[in-house]
Amino acid sequence: MIPQLRVWHERYQGAGLTIVGVHSPEFGWERPYDSVVGATRQLDVRYPVVQDNDFAIWKRWGVWAWPSSFLVDRKGVVRATHVGEGAYQETEALIRRLLADPA
């Protein structure tokens, strides 16, 4: 999923898309801040990543699996969710529709 997020970030950030990664660690070695910074650099992640070690964001959004994604419109309404890899064409089509909607 990260490679596709990188593409969308580069392609649509100028049009108003904001991607925010949320890192909820599956393993203990993923918890240290330096590990997250190192991984984002290694994976060339250029969008912001929030560290969610206590799973507060995970719980608030009802996440139950890695990876999970949410598309939120300009008004803050969740317009789509997806669990797992895939559905990239459908997701990108929705991103384009949401960016074209001035509301």
C-alpha positions in Angstrom: 0.0 0.0 0.0 2.8 2.4 0.8 4.1 2.5 -2.9 0.6 3.5 -4.0 0.2 6.1 -1.3 3.5 7.6 -2.5 2.2 7.8 -6.0 -1.1 9.5 -4.9 0.7 11.9 -2.7 3.0 13.0 -5.5 0.2 13.1 -8.1 -2.6 14.8 -6.1 -1.1 16.8 -3.3 -1.1 19.9 -5.4 -4.8 19.4 -6.1 -5.6 19.3 -2.3 -5.2 15.6 -1.3 -3.7 15.2 2.1 -2.4 11.8 3.1 -1.7 11.1 6.7 -0.2 7.7 7.6 -1.0 6.3 11.1 1.6 3.9 12.4 0.0 1.5 15.0 2.8 -1.0 15.8 2.1 -4.7 15.5 5.4 -5.7 17.1 7.4 -4.2 20.0 10.4 -3.2 17.9 8.0 -1.0 15.8 7.2 1.2 18.8 10.3 3.4 19.2 10.1 6.8 17.5 13.6 6.3 15.9 12.3 3.0 14.3 9.4 4.8 12.7 11.5 7.7 11.4 14.0 5.2 10.0 11.3 3.2 8.3 9.7 6.3 6.7 13.0 7.4 5.4 13.9 3.9 4.0 10.4 3.6 2.4 10.6 7.2 1.0 7.4 8.2 2.7 7.0 12.0 2.1 3.6 12.5 3.7 3.1 12.9 7.5 3.0 9.8 9.7 1.4 9.8 13.1 2.7 7.4 15.7 -0.2 5.6 17.5 1.6 3.4 20.0 -1.4 3.3 22.4 -3.8 2.5 19.5 -6.0 5.5 20.3 -6.5 6.4 16.7 -6.9 2.7 15.7 -9.7 2.3 18.3 -11.4 5.7 17.5 -11.6 4.8 13.8 -12.7 1.2 14.4 -9.6 -0.3 12.7 -9.2 -4.0 13.0 -6.5 -4.9 10.5 -3.4 -3.7 8.7 -3.5 -1.9 6.3 -6.8 0.0 6.5 -7.5 3.2 4.6 -10.2 5.9 4.9 -11.1 8.6 2.3 -12.4 11.7 4.0 -14.0 14.5 2.0 -13.4 18.2 2.5 -16.3 18.4 5.0 -14.7 15.6 7.2 -17.2 12.9 6.1 -15.7 9.4 5.7 -16.6 8.6 2.1 -14.9 5.2 1.8 -13.0 2.6 3.8 -10.9 -0.3 2.7 -9.2 -3.1 4.6 -6.1 -4.8 3.0 -4.2 -4.2 -0.2 -5.9 -3.6 -3.6 -8.8 -1.7 -5.0 -6.3 0.9 -6.1 -8.1 1.9 -9.3 -11.4 2.4 -7.5 -9.7 4.3 -4.7 -8.0 6.6 -7.2 -11.2 7.2 -9.1 -12.9 8.3 -5.9 -9.9 10.5 -5.0 -10.3 12.3 -8.3 -14.1 12.7 -7.8 -13.6 14.1 -4.3 -10.9 16.5 -5.4 -13.2 17.7 -8.2 -16.0 18.4 -5.8 -15.7 22.0 -4.6 -18.0 21.5 -1.6 
